[in-house]
Amino acid sequence: MSATLSIRLDDALERELSLVAKAAHRPKGDIVRDALRRQLALAKFRAVRDEVMPLAEEAGFLTDEDVFKAIS
């Protein structure tokens, strides 16, 4: 099943989307769907990170390097 979503784009954004779609030989809808998927994944990642960070800090994981040291 799919749904239709209508959005308004200002002229500059529509031109940029058209240029990217043309260069990629892909429909504008595909470009927008991919961008939305990435944005939603990023929002989920940030929510999980915000939830886990206090626990990680308690365990002494303050940086990515701390994590890499612990798993390597």
Phi, psi and omega per residue, in radians:
M1 nan 2.578 3.102
S2 -2.386 2.829 3.131
A3 -2.206 2.735 3.083
T4 -1.865 2.362 3.117
L5 -2.221 2.224 3.085
S6 -1.801 2.327 3.094
I7 -2.301 2.769 3.066
R8 -1.840 2.329 3.080
L9 -2.055 2.447 3.036
D10 -1.249 2.898 -3.038
D11 -1.014 -0.717 -3.103
A12 -1.143 -0.748 3.139
L13 -1.179 -0.676 3.116
E14 -1.133 -0.714 3.099
R15 -1.095 -0.769 -3.140
E16 -1.113 -0.753 3.094
L17 -1.066 -0.763 3.124
S18 -1.077 -0.740 3.133
L19 -1.122 -0.759 3.138
V20 -1.134 -0.774 -3.142
A21 -1.095 -0.742 3.138
K22 -1.133 -0.766 -3.128
A23 -1.132 -0.598 -3.119
A24 -1.532 -0.105 -3.081
H25 0.969 0.785 -3.131
R26 -2.332 2.641 3.067
P27 -1.144 2.609 3.124
K28 -1.007 -0.657 3.134
G29 -1.033 -0.670 3.102
D30 -1.107 -0.746 3.135
I31 -1.082 -0.790 -3.115
V32 -1.157 -0.748 3.116
R33 -1.071 -0.757 3.105
D34 -1.082 -0.746 3.132
A35 -1.115 -0.707 3.126
L36 -1.157 -0.737 3.085
R37 -1.034 -0.774 3.127
R38 -1.104 -0.749 -3.127
Q39 -1.126 -0.725 3.121
L40 -1.169 -0.696 3.089
A41 -1.108 -0.718 3.114
L42 -1.113 -0.722 3.113
A43 -1.105 -0.718 3.100
K44 -1.124 -0.774 3.132
F45 -1.031 -0.811 -3.133
R46 -1.089 -0.684 3.124
A47 -1.115 -0.766 3.118
V48 -1.150 -0.759 -3.136
R49 -1.059 -0.770 3.132
D50 -1.064 -0.606 -3.137
E51 -1.289 -0.636 -3.030
V52 -1.545 -0.469 -3.042
M53 -0.936 -0.794 3.133
P54 -1.043 -0.664 3.123
L55 -1.186 -0.705 3.129
A56 -1.137 -0.744 3.135
E57 -1.109 -0.677 3.083
E58 -1.061 -0.603 -3.117
A59 -1.480 -0.004 3.097
G60 1.611 0.174 3.091
F61 -1.638 1.724 -3.078
L62 -1.813 -0.413 -3.115
T63 -2.356 2.917 3.042
D64 -1.053 -0.613 3.127
E65 -1.076 -0.657 3.083
D66 -1.039 -0.739 3.131
V67 -1.157 -0.813 -3.138
F68 -1.044 -0.693 3.114
K69 -1.109 -0.688 -3.079
A70 -1.251 -0.505 -3.095
I71 -1.741 -0.104 -3.130
S72 -1.822 nan nan
